[in-house]
Amino acid sequence: MNKNDFTNNPYLLLTPGPLTTTDTVKLAMMKDWCTWDDDYNNIVQDIRKRLVGLATESIDQYSAVLMQGSGTFSVESVIGTVLPRDGKLLVIANGVYGSRIVKIAKTLGINTVVLESGEVEALDLNRLTNELENDSKISHVAIVHCETTTGMLNPIEKVSEIVKRYNRVFIVDAMSSFGGVEMDIASLNIDYLISSANKCIEGVPGFGFAIVKKDEFEKCKNNARSVSLDLYDQWKTMEEQNGKWRFTSPTHVVRAFAQALKELEVEGGIKIRASRYKNNQMVLSEGMKKLQFEPILPGELQSPIITSFYYPESEKFNFKVFYQRLKEKGFVIYPGKVSALDTFRIGNIGNVHQKDIEGLLQAIEQSSFWLDAVSKN
């Protein structure tokens, strides 16, 4: 086999993750590693240090802990570890991933209240204020930063101000935003931030991570409701044994992530990457409007990560055929997840640049093939 057997992709992934990675990130996985060896564990420690540095300038206040599995594993590890047995969680849910936090919490037997909000509407922050003012048992508040159900970017800075006014612990699922949206979690008073290797850092799937406020996390020693997802025990092991994971770690994925972090630095850091993503989204949105595809969100609610579009007003439109035609032209998009609307989604994170978005738009435009997609099949 030659290099191209590993690095050539038949199509570009325009999804919120997994996503298209660079050849050098993929090639970083072509070496085997021993989980007990210092060479590998030093890589883990460097990753943990770099993640904290990306998250905040107040690096002494925070620590990073890695957890095997998809991003949802890391979300569950946080919810199941940081909530004490007598704690109560308020979840602000305006999409599938907020609802997933609710399901996790209730499955774990955690006392949970849900502040539901419309999937395409701005959050009603007065409702959050009222809930916290009237329910002193609520100890923790959780929200999804970028709700990729729609592409909405929730206003975590405003939510944080309210949460901390009432002295509650603040959990942010930044799965699809960390690394692609500028933030300082200390300034935002975030106690726990959760993300994954295969999102805006542009690594590959296999593990997630939490960036934790150490003073708050030290209170969580005996909270865990799971052995394998005991985030506190995972953290203590990494702290005390030079980055060692408690159980077998995804070594190849970790090495690829280390390479992805270096490439983020070479690109210019989060500020420059965020600018690339914003430009991708702007070019995409403007181009789709010219092709008569309307975004479901107003611009002020839209994230730079992924955009949802209404189906066109044509009885002939068929998403499955549309999807397949674009795939044949080298582009993979995402079906919609909004509960009551016919939508599809297009992401623009990963190793995706303006020329790629322009190529997608050209593929959609060619012969307006979607207009008679049904009649041709």
N, C-alpha and C positions, 0 to 999 in steps of 0.2 A: 504493500500500500504506500502511496505517496501522500504528501501533505494535503493535496487537494481532496483526497478521499475524506478527510476529516473536516476541512474548512469550507468547502463549497456548499452553499445552501440552495435548495430548489426554489425557495421563496423567502420573502421578507416578512417577519412577524410584526404585525401592527396591532399588538395586543398589550394589555397591562402587565404582562409577565406570565409564563416565560417569554423572553424576548430575544431579538437578534443580538448576538454578542460578536465581539471582534475575533478575528482569527487567532490573535495572540492569547486571548482569554481561553479559547477552546484548546489551544495547544498546551496551555499550562497544566492541563489535566493528564498529559501523556506520561507522567512519571508516578510511580507508586511511592507511598509514604508509610512509615511506621508510626502509629499513634502514640507510642511510648518514647519516641526519640526526641531529643532536644531540638534537632533541626526542624521538625514539624511543629512542636509546641512553641518554639520561638516565633514561627509564622502566626500561630493563633494569638499569641500575646501582642504581636505587632498589629494585627487586625483589630483587636480590642482597643488598643491605644488610639489607632487611627479613627475608629468609629466615634469615640468620645470627642476627639478633636474636631470631627466634622459636625458634631451635634451642638457644641457649645464652646465658648471661650473659658467657661468656669470648669476646667477639666478636673479639678480636685474634688468637685462635688459629685461627680458621676462616675459610673463604671459600666462596662459593656459585658454582657453574658450571651454566649451563643447557644442555640438549641437545635438539635437535629429535627428534620422534618420540614414540611411546608410552613408558610407564614402562619397558617391557622394553628399549627402546633405551638408556635411561640405566643400567639394570642392566648391560647388556652393555658399555657404555662404561667403567664402573667396573672390572668384572672384567677386561676386556681391556687396561686401561691401568695398573692399580695392581699387578698381579702381574708380577714380573720373570720373565725367561725361565727362571731356575732356581728359581722359587718353587713352592710347593705349597699348594693351597687345600683346607681342610676345610670342607665345607658341612653344616650341620645342617638336615636336610630332614624335615619332617613334613607335607608337603602338596604340591600342584601347583606352587606358586611356588618352594619350595625346590628341587624337582626341576628346575624351569626353570633355576635358577642352575647346577645340575650340568650340564645339557645345554649351556648356554652355555660353561662352562669347558672341558668335554671337546671341544666343537666347535672351540674356539680352541687346542686342543692343550696345555692347562694340566694339569699333574699334579694330580689331584683325588682326594680321599678323601671318601666320603659317610658321614655319621653319620645313618643312617635311624632315624626314630622313628615310632611309631604315630600315625595321623592324629587320633585322639581320646583320646590318652593324654598325660600330662605328660612333659616331657623327662626323660631319665635323665642327669643332669649328671655322674654318676660316670663314664659312658662317655666324655664329653668330656674329663674330667680324665685318664683313662687314655690316650686318644689323644694328647693334647698331651705327656704325660709320656714316652710311649714312642716318639714320632716327632718327632725334632728338625728334620726337613726341612719340616714344616708351618710356613709363614710367615704365612698369612692364614686367618682364620676368618670365614665368612659365615652369616647367619641372616636369616630373614624375621620381622619383628616381629609383624605381624598376618597370620596365614596364613588368607587368605579362602576357602580350600578348605572350612574348617570354621567360621571365625570365631574361632579360637584366638589368644589374645594370649600370645606366648612371653615368658618371663622374661628379658629382655635384661640386666637389672641383674645377675642371678646368672651368666649366661653371660659377661658382660664381666669379672666378678671372676676367673673361671677363665682366660679368654683372656689377661688382663693379668698374671696370676700367672706365666704362662709366656711373657710378653713377645712375644705375637703381635699382628699387625695385625687390627683388628676392623672388619668391614663389616656394616652393618645395612640390609637392604631394609625401609624404613619406608613403603613405597608407600601403604598404606591406613591408616596410623596417624598420620603426621606432620601436625600441625595439629589432630588430634582426640584426642590423648592427650598429657598433659603429660610433658615430659622435658627434661633438660639434657644435651646430648650430651658436653659436657666432663666433667661429673660422672660420666657413664656410660662415659667413656674410649672413645667411639666415634670411629674414625678417618675413616670414610666412611659417611654416611647418604644414602640414595637415596629420592626420592619423585617425585610427578607432579603436574601442574597440575590434573588433574581428580579429585582425591580430597578430602581434608578441608579444603583451602584453598577448595574449592568454585569452581574455575575450570572451563574447558572443555578437552577433549583437544587435544594438539598438541605438547607438550614435557614433559620431565621435568627433574629437577635433582639434583645431588649437592652435599652440604655436606661439605667436605673439611678435614681438619686440615692446615694449610699446611706445617708442618715435615715431615710424612710425605709429602705430595703432591709436594713439591719433589724427591723421590727418583725420581719416575716419568717423567722426561723422555723416555727412549728405550724405554719399555716397550710402547707401543701396537701392537696387532696389526691395526689398521684406520686408514684415513685419516679417513673421515667420523665414526668413533666414537672418535677420539683425544681423550679428555677433557682431557688435560694441555694439548694444543695449543689446544683450545677455551678453556680457562681462561686461558692466557697471552695469547691474543688479546683476551679480554674485559678482562683486567687492564691491558693495555698500550694498548688502543685504545678506552677509555671505553665498555665494554659491547658492542662490535661482535661479532657472530657471524661465524664464518669463512665460512659458506655461508648461503643465504637462510633467514631465520628466519620463524616463524609469527607475523607481526606482529599480526594481529587477536587471536590467542589470548593473546599476551603482554599486550596492552592489557587484555583481559578479566581476566587474572590479576592485573594491577595493581589493578583495581577490586575483585576478590575479596579481595585483601589488605587494602584499606581497609575493606571491610565486615567482615572478621574483627576488625579493630581496633575498629570501632564496636560490634560485638557484645559486646566486652569481652575479646577475646583468646582464647588457647587454653583457658584455665581455664574460661571461661564456655561456650565451644563444646563442650568435652569434657563439661561438665555436661549440656548439651542432648542430646548423643548418648547419654550414659549413661541419661538419663531416657527417651529414645525406646526404647532397648533394653529397659529394665525394663518399660515399659508393654507393649511388644510381647511379651516373653517371658511375662509374667503373663497377658496376654490370650489368647495362643495356647494356654497350658496349660488355660485354662478351656474352650477350644474343642477340647480333647483332641489338640492337636499338641505333641509332646514335643521340646524341644531336644536335640541330640545330645551337647552338652558340659555338664559340671557348671558351676555358676556361677563357681567359682574359676578356670576356664580360659577363660571367655567374654570376648571383647572387646566394646567398645561399638559396634563398626563394623558387623558383619553377623552374623546368627544362622542356623545350619543347623537344620532340623527334619526328623524322621523323617516319611516318608509315614504317614498314618493306617492303622490296621489294618482295611482294608476292601478287598475285591477289586474293588469298584466305583471306587475312586479312580484317576483318570487325570490325571497332572500336566499334560499338554498342554491338556486341557479345563479344568482348574483354572486354569491360567495364562491362557487365553483369556477365561474368565469374569471374572477379576479385571481383566484389561486393559480389557474392555468397561465395567467399573465405575470405571476411571480409575487403576489401579495396575499397575505392571509389577514382577514379582519375578524371581528368578534360579533357574535349574535347579541341582541339586546337582552337586558334583564329587568327593565322597568315593568312593573306588574300590570299596568293597565294601558300601556301604549305599545304600538308596533314600532320598534326601534332596532337599530344596529349600532355597533360601536367601532371606532377606529382609534387605536393608540398611536402615540408618536414618541415613545421612550425606547431606550436601547440604542444600538448602533444605527440610528436612523437620522438622516440629514435632510436638508431642504430638497436636494435633488431626488431623494427617495419619495418624498411627499408629492413632488411635481410629477414623478413617474406614475404614482398611484392615480392622481387626478387625470392624467392622460389616459390611463387604462380604463377608467370609469367613463371618460368622455367618448372614447373611440366608438363611433357609429351609434352612440346611445344604445348599446346592445341590451341594456336592462329593460328598455321600453317594450321590447317584444321577446323577452326572455322565455315566456311560457310558450308562445307560438312556435318557437324554434326547437322545442323539445317535446 
